[in-house]
Amino acid sequence: MDALTVTDLTVQYEGAGQPALEHVSFALEAGQIAMVIGPNGCGKTTLLRSILGFIAASGAVEVFGQPVKEAYRMIGYVPQHLSFDATLPLTGREVLYMPVKCLPRAQRASVDWAIETFHLADFLEQPVGTLSGGQLKRLLLARALMNDSRLLLLDEPEAGVDAGGTEMLYQLLAQLVAQRHLTALVISHELNIVVQVASQVLCLNRRLLGIGPPTQMLTREAIFGLYGPTAALFRHDHEGHA
């Protein structure tokens, strides 16, 4: 059974001349890391948010054969940016415990697993407003997995994270997908990371232009067709985007 099935997904914002997404269809097998690439404004974040039901869309979304509205507990989501008051007196530990407060005590043992797996112990007692970009993303990724999520939706997890933190995040993601047979749909601008990590690549520019392994989707011709002639594979430099 496919982990995620998207059928004819279309998003039309009021007043916009053309759809933000148009007739997007694809399926992901369980255990894959699928990465979405495309130019700025092509609908990548809209895709994740419409899959989650945050944005009105036509079409259908199923998670392990269930309508997405019935499968929320199987989904973990990490947005590109988390908006909060930096002066909020909320510690990393309190953020981590939010999704497990209502669970039986036995299930709260997963917090210990998360602390060890994501190397959180050194900053759990710090206010979240003082955390670095890498620390915050590790905390949010751990939190996304606290309810035994089987499908992860990650919007540019490397945004605001330095090169070392980015490498750690993706190493953890690859380990978790392999160990727990998770499925991840990840937006990224970092084509060098996509080459190294993705099992499937979705090329998006309002429509799905192609889906397949990196060897097929990241040829020079395909990248030029998606981004234009100035695109290139590159190393993480904190600022660059393809």
Secondary structure, 3 states (H helix, E strand, C coil): CEEEEEEEEEECCCCCCCCCEEEEEEEEECCCEEEEECCCCCCHHHHHHHHCCCCCCEEEEEECCEEHHHCHHHEEEECCCCCCCCCCCCEHHHHHHHHHCCCCHHHHHHHHHHHHHCCCHHHCCCEHHHCCHHHHHHHHHHHHCCCCCCEEEEECCCCCCCHHHHHHHHHHHHHHHHHHCCEEEEECCCHHHHHHHCCEEEEECCCEEEEECHHHHCCHHHHHHHHCCCCCCCCCCCCCCC
